[in-house]
Amino acid sequence: MTDAPDLVCRDLVKEFDQFRAVDHVSFEVPQGSFFSILGPSGCGKTTLLRMIAGFQAPSDGELLIKGKSMIGVPPNKRPVSMVFQHLALFPTMNIGDNVGFGLRQRGVNRTDIKKRVEEVLARVGLPGTSGRRVDQLSGGQRQRVAIARCMILEPDLLLLDEPLGALDLKLREHMKLELKALQHEFGTTFVYITHDQSEALVMSDNVAVMNHGRFEQIGSPHDIYYKPSTAFVAGFVGDANRFSARVKGSSEESLILETEAGSTMEVEAKMADLNVGQHAQVFLRPEAIELAKSKEQITGNSNVTSGTVTSVLFNGANSMVALRETGSGATLNVALPQTGAFSDLSEGDEIFASWHPTKARCYPGDGA
């Protein structure tokens, strides 16, 4: 018998003056997992998190934590803690008092508070810091204090509302790994909201991609990235070349598409239920494209084009190559490793590009 999920939402709805911010959302979060809700600003993810926390009441639907309905249960009676984007630490209190604040509110005696504060600070990697001031800490250390303040209350769920949004890029990259490690350390279920796809992909066991109040897809980071179920997910998660096209021909195995720029490409027929003449949207990851110096060097890829390099942008481990296709004039972006046969590629070079039909994702519609 498997353990019941820590969080269950069924047909959850939230309306504000006839505007539906959350529109019949259903999902479950297993015990001890890291679940992220990813979406653009205004998609409803913060409203959803606030309903889980109890700060807003659902207009309709069910919300259960540890199998118990939370409808009508106030925030302070829920087994939930929350880390906000700006952390909400008390600047006039030292670290120990910040971390122990919730226990004092619960009436725990001073000796037990001090012991538990030291224990939880050690678990977040800040032993012996209880007497220091908040303004003496780095941004990453403050993040850990905020988490310690929540975890000392031993919640069933820790809700995190874009907690890395105020950090600089390098610290944000470091804290992604820190947060995942802390989640493993405590074994607590994390529900994390973000608009940053890299945060969701790096840290999560499962990701829900949200758009206009609804979940477009729930799945593992691998499936969200490589098997997006809708055009929105394909365009929102990761970089992609995007084409508007029309079905020119079909067989059991493949669809032949003509892009609006006039080029032709082949995709797997099972990618989309489309007939000849219908419009399609096609997404192709830059890293799925292979380069060759001659057409004879291409093997196994039925989609082949040639073009002129218009720019090579250095981006650390990879460069992003912009290729202007011969004939159509369309731009194709290609991710190129810094080492290998094309490490010396430069603007003006003529090159061939190819990709396998299974590498592109295809969806009905013209993308208007």
Secondary structure, 3 states (H helix, E strand, C coil): CCCCCCEEEEEEEEEECCEEEEEEEEEEECCCCEEEEECCCCCCHHHHHHHHHCCCCCCEEEEEECCEECCCCCHHHCCEEEECCCCCCCCCCEHHHHHHHHHHHCCCCHHHHHHHHHHHHHHCCCCCCCCCEHHHCCHHHHHHHHHHHHHCCCCCEEEEECCCCCCCHHHHHHHHHHHHHHHHHHCCEEEEEECCHHHHHHHCCEEEEEECCEEEEEECHHHHHHCCCCHHHHHHCCCCEEEEEEEEEECCCEEEEEECCCCEEEEEHHHCCCCCCCEEEEEECHHHCEEECCHHHCCCCCEEEEEEEEEEEEECCEEEEEEEECCCCCEEEEEEECCCCCCCCCCCCEEEEEECHHHEEEEECCCC
